[in-house]
């Protein structure tokens, strides 16, 4: 666990809050219900993105994540983007047979600086994803406690946007 903590300490050092544009002032306390934007991709587009991802030794998730990160960069003007992603939380062999909900959130931070091509964005997202998965045994709440980021009732302390891929096909 010490290795995972040291990884996250190094990886998230200097992380800034993503300044998403809003149509009204940010409330002092976050509402209890978040919002979700579900987007369904057609079979033809999915096949094209999968082919692009394979061409760059990445997964569909990594390719779509890089597009989401680029969109966040576009909206915020920030090139240091952190996104929360859920993982099953069953890496520990004792948890594999257990019944229950063990989801953990990982913070995928990507430097989108410069003028990277789409292929380079996918490469960066792939690297961040693989590094995070290699250190996924650190529970998110413990990570926040250990890092001690500035906290408030209105925002998540480490990321302001989350990304999940639900593959139904």
C-alpha positions in Angstrom: 0.0 0.0 0.0 3.0 2.3 0.6 4.0 2.0 -3.0 0.5 2.9 -4.2 0.4 5.9 -1.9 3.8 7.2 -3.1 2.7 6.8 -6.7 -0.5 8.8 -6.1 1.4 11.4 -4.1 3.8 12.0 -6.9 1.2 11.7 -9.7 -1.3 14.2 -8.1 1.2 16.7 -6.8 0.2 20.2 -7.8 -3.2 19.2 -9.2 -5.4 22.2 -9.8 -9.2 22.3 -9.6 -10.7 22.1 -13.1 -12.6 25.3 -13.7 -15.6 24.2 -15.6 -17.7 27.1 -17.1 -21.1 27.3 -15.5 -24.3 29.2 -16.2 -24.7 30.3 -12.6 -22.4 30.7 -9.6 -21.0 27.6 -8.0 -23.1 26.8 -4.9 -21.3 26.7 -1.5 -22.5 23.2 -1.0 -22.9 20.6 -3.7 -26.5 19.3 -4.2 -26.9 15.7 -3.2 -27.7 14.5 -6.7 -25.2 14.7 -9.5 -25.9 14.8 -13.2 -25.1 12.2 -15.8 -24.9 12.7 -19.5 -25.4 9.4 -21.3 -24.2 9.1 -24.9 -24.9 6.1 -27.1 -22.5 5.6 -30.0 -23.7 3.9 -33.1 -22.2 0.6 -34.3 -20.3 2.3 -37.2 -18.8 5.0 -35.1 -17.9 2.5 -32.4 -16.2 0.2 -34.9 -14.2 3.2 -36.3 -13.1 4.3 -32.8 -12.2 0.7 -31.8 -10.1 0.4 -35.0 -8.3 3.7 -34.2 -7.7 2.5 -30.7 -6.3 -0.8 -31.8 -4.0 1.0 -34.3 -2.5 2.8 -31.3 -2.3 -0.1 -28.9 -5.2 1.2 -26.8 -8.7 0.2 -25.8 -12.0 1.7 -26.7 -12.1 3.1 -23.2 -8.8 4.8 -23.6 -9.7 6.4 -26.9 -13.0 7.7 -25.7 -11.4 8.9 -22.4 -8.9 10.9 -24.4 -11.7 12.6 -26.4 -13.5 13.4 -23.1 -10.3 14.9 -21.7 -9.8 17.0 -24.8 -13.4 18.3 -24.5 -12.7 19.3 -20.9 -9.5 21.1 -22.0 -11.5 22.9 -24.7 -14.2 24.1 -22.2 -11.8 25.1 -19.4 -8.7 26.2 -21.3 -6.6 24.1 -18.8 -4.2 21.5 -20.2 -3.8 19.6 -16.9 -6.9 17.5 -16.7 -7.9 15.0 -14.0 -10.9 12.7 -14.5 -12.4 10.2 -12.0 -13.1 6.7 -13.4 -14.7 3.8 -11.5 -13.0 0.4 -11.2 -14.5 -2.8 -9.9 -12.4 -2.8 -6.7 -11.9 -6.6 -6.8 -8.1 -6.9 -7.3 -7.7 -8.3 -3.8 -8.2 -12.1 -4.1 -10.3 -12.1 -0.9 -12.8 -9.7 -2.5 -13.3 -11.6 -5.7 -15.9 -14.1 -4.3 -17.5 -11.6 -2.0 -21.0 -10.2 -2.6 -21.3 -6.5 -2.6 -20.5 -3.2 -4.2 -16.7 -2.6 -4.1 -16.3 0.2 -6.7 -13.3 2.5 -6.2 -12.6 5.7 -8.1 -9.2 6.3 -9.8 -8.0 9.7 -10.7 -6.6 9.8 -14.3 -4.5 12.9 -14.8 -3.3 13.8 -18.2 -1.1 16.6 -19.5 -2.7 17.8 -22.7 -0.2 20.6 -23.2 1.3 21.5 -26.5 -0.6 20.6 -29.6 -0.8 16.8 -29.4 -2.4 14.8 -32.2 -5.3 12.5 -31.5 -2.9 9.6 -31.5 -0.7 11.4 -28.9 -3.7 12.1 -26.8 -4.7 8.4 -26.8 -1.1 7.5 -26.0 -1.1 9.8 -23.0 -4.5 8.6 -21.8 -3.3 5.0 -22.2 -0.2 5.6 -20.1 -2.3 7.3 -17.3 -4.9 4.5 -17.3 -2.3 1.7 -17.1 -0.4 3.5 -14.3 -3.6 4.1 -12.4 -4.7 0.5 -12.8 -1.4 -0.7 -11.5 -2.0 1.3 -8.3 -5.7 0.8 -7.9 -5.6 -0.8 -4.5 -5.5 2.6 -2.8 -9.1 3.3 -1.6 -10.2 6.8 -2.8 -11.2 8.0 0.6 -7.9 7.0 2.1 -6.1 8.7 -0.8 -8.0 12.0 -0.1 -7.2 11.6 3.6 -3.5 11.0 3.0 -3.0 13.7 0.4 -5.0 16.3 2.3 -6.1 18.5 -0.7 -8.1 21.7 -0.1 -11.6 20.5 0.5 -15.0 22.1 0.4 -18.6 20.9 0.5 -19.1 22.0 -3.1 -16.6 20.0 -5.0 -14.8 16.7 -5.2 -11.3 17.2 -3.8 -9.4 15.6 -6.7 -11.5 15.7 -9.9 -14.5 17.6 -11.2 -15.6 15.3 -14.0 -16.0 11.5 -14.1 -16.0 9.1 -17.1 -17.4 5.6 -17.3 -17.8 3.3 -20.3 -20.7 0.9 -20.2 -20.2 -1.6 -23.0 -23.5 -3.3 -23.9 -22.4 -5.0 -27.1 
